């Protein structure tokens, strides 16, 4: 299981369909807009993720932080999506990422979330980056 966030341009579906109807290919602009939003969220996740300390016995300090990546954007039909998080890590890192995000009651490990707080804290900035990208492309009025 991966620990991730994904977002898309679903809220703009009607607008994007109207743009497509006039014969404009918005797919590359939509992908660039999602990338712009992801670039805002990635450093916040990396800032918030717990990082171990080799001096305190952590075998892999910073491994989880290094494995927080952006994948995509991808497209399925008219739906564009991008994912950010611990996506293609080895099984041990993926499990560790989940335990850090959600905790483990059976092992008495408290949650140290880094994905949900990043989304909560940067939601407005992500939306602004996506919108600004579409403004720059000429698809949205400033």
VEXDREN-2710 file (C-alpha; in Angstrom, 1 decimal):
% VEXDREN-2710
k/r/px/py/pz
1/UNK/0.0/0.0/0.0
2/UNK/1.3/3.4/-0.9
3/UNK/0.9/6.5/1.2
4/UNK/-0.1/9.3/-1.2
5/UNK/-2.3/12.1/-2.2
6/UNK/-3.7/12.6/-5.6
7/UNK/-5.6/15.4/-7.2
8/UNK/-7.2/16.2/-10.5
9/UNK/-9.1/18.9/-12.3
10/UNK/-12.6/17.3/-11.6
11/UNK/-14.1/20.6/-10.4
12/UNK/-13.3/22.2/-13.7
13/UNK/-14.8/19.4/-15.8
14/UNK/-17.6/21.4/-17.4
15/UNK/-15.2/24.3/-18.2
16/UNK/-12.6/22.0/-19.8
17/UNK/-15.3/20.2/-21.8
18/UNK/-16.4/23.7/-23.2
19/UNK/-12.8/24.5/-24.1
20/UNK/-12.5/21.1/-25.9
21/UNK/-15.7/21.8/-27.8
22/UNK/-14.1/24.9/-29.5
23/UNK/-11.3/22.7/-30.7
24/UNK/-8.5/23.7/-28.3
25/UNK/-6.3/20.9/-27.0
26/UNK/-6.2/21.6/-23.3
27/UNK/-4.5/18.3/-22.3
28/UNK/-0.9/19.6/-22.1
29/UNK/-2.0/22.7/-20.2
30/UNK/-4.0/20.6/-17.7
31/UNK/-1.0/18.4/-17.1
32/UNK/1.2/21.5/-16.6
33/UNK/-1.3/22.9/-14.1
34/UNK/-1.4/19.7/-12.1
35/UNK/2.4/19.6/-12.1
36/UNK/2.4/23.2/-10.8
37/UNK/0.1/22.2/-7.9
38/UNK/2.2/19.1/-7.1
39/UNK/5.4/21.2/-7.0
40/UNK/3.8/23.3/-4.2
41/UNK/2.8/20.2/-2.2
42/UNK/5.9/18.1/-2.5
43/UNK/8.3/20.3/-0.5
44/UNK/5.7/20.6/2.3
45/UNK/5.4/16.9/2.6
46/UNK/9.1/16.5/2.6
47/UNK/9.4/19.3/5.3
48/UNK/6.8/17.6/7.5
49/UNK/7.9/14.0/7.2
50/UNK/9.7/12.6/10.3
51/UNK/13.4/12.1/9.6
52/UNK/15.4/9.7/11.8
53/UNK/18.9/10.3/13.1
54/UNK/21.8/7.9/12.5
55/UNK/23.3/8.8/15.8
56/UNK/20.2/7.6/17.5
57/UNK/20.3/4.2/15.8
58/UNK/18.1/4.9/12.7
59/UNK/19.4/2.6/10.0
60/UNK/18.0/4.7/7.1
61/UNK/17.8/8.4/8.1
62/UNK/16.0/10.4/5.5
63/UNK/14.9/7.4/3.4
64/UNK/11.2/8.1/3.7
65/UNK/11.8/11.8/2.8
66/UNK/13.8/10.7/-0.3
67/UNK/11.0/8.4/-1.4
68/UNK/8.3/11.1/-1.5
69/UNK/7.9/11.8/-5.2
70/UNK/5.5/13.0/-7.8
71/UNK/4.1/10.6/-10.4
72/UNK/2.2/11.7/-13.4
73/UNK/0.3/13.5/-14.5
74/UNK/-1.7/10.7/-16.1
75/UNK/-4.8/10.8/-18.1
76/UNK/-7.8/8.4/-18.4
77/UNK/-10.2/9.8/-20.9
78/UNK/-10.8/13.4/-19.9
79/UNK/-9.6/12.9/-16.3
80/UNK/-6.1/14.2/-15.6
81/UNK/-4.6/13.2/-12.3
82/UNK/-1.3/13.4/-10.4
83/UNK/0.0/11.6/-7.3
84/UNK/2.4/12.7/-4.7
85/UNK/3.7/10.6/-1.8
86/UNK/5.6/7.3/-1.1
87/UNK/4.7/5.7/-4.4
88/UNK/7.3/3.3/-5.8
89/UNK/9.3/2.6/-2.6
90/UNK/10.3/-0.9/-1.5
91/UNK/7.8/-2.7/0.8
92/UNK/9.6/-1.8/4.0
93/UNK/9.7/1.9/3.2
94/UNK/6.0/1.8/2.1
95/UNK/5.0/0.2/5.4
96/UNK/7.1/2.6/7.4
97/UNK/5.4/5.5/5.5
98/UNK/2.0/4.3/6.4
99/UNK/3.0/3.8/10.1
100/UNK/4.4/7.3/10.2
101/UNK/1.2/8.8/8.7
102/UNK/-1.4/6.8/10.6
103/UNK/0.4/5.2/13.6
104/UNK/0.2/1.6/14.7
105/UNK/-2.0/0.9/17.7
106/UNK/-0.8/-2.7/18.0
107/UNK/2.8/-1.5/18.3
108/UNK/2.0/1.6/20.3
109/UNK/3.5/3.9/17.7
110/UNK/1.8/7.3/17.5
111/UNK/1.0/8.8/14.1
112/UNK/3.3/11.5/12.8
113/UNK/1.3/12.6/9.8
114/UNK/3.0/14.4/7.0
115/UNK/0.7/14.0/4.0
116/UNK/-2.6/15.1/5.4
117/UNK/-1.2/18.2/7.2
118/UNK/0.7/19.1/4.0
119/UNK/-2.6/19.0/2.0
120/UNK/-4.5/20.9/4.7
121/UNK/-1.8/23.5/5.0
122/UNK/-1.2/24.0/1.3
123/UNK/-4.6/23.4/-0.2
124/UNK/-5.1/27.1/-1.1
125/UNK/-1.6/27.4/-2.5
126/UNK/-2.1/24.3/-4.6
127/UNK/-5.3/25.7/-6.0
128/UNK/-3.7/29.0/-6.7
129/UNK/-0.7/27.4/-8.5
130/UNK/-3.1/25.3/-10.7
131/UNK/-5.2/28.4/-11.5
132/UNK/-2.2/30.6/-12.2
133/UNK/-0.8/27.9/-14.6
134/UNK/-4.1/27.9/-16.5
135/UNK/-4.1/31.7/-16.5
136/UNK/-0.6/31.7/-17.9
137/UNK/-1.7/29.3/-20.6
138/UNK/-4.6/31.6/-21.5
139/UNK/-7.4/29.2/-20.4
140/UNK/-8.6/31.2/-17.4
141/UNK/-9.0/34.9/-17.0
142/UNK/-6.8/36.5/-14.4
END
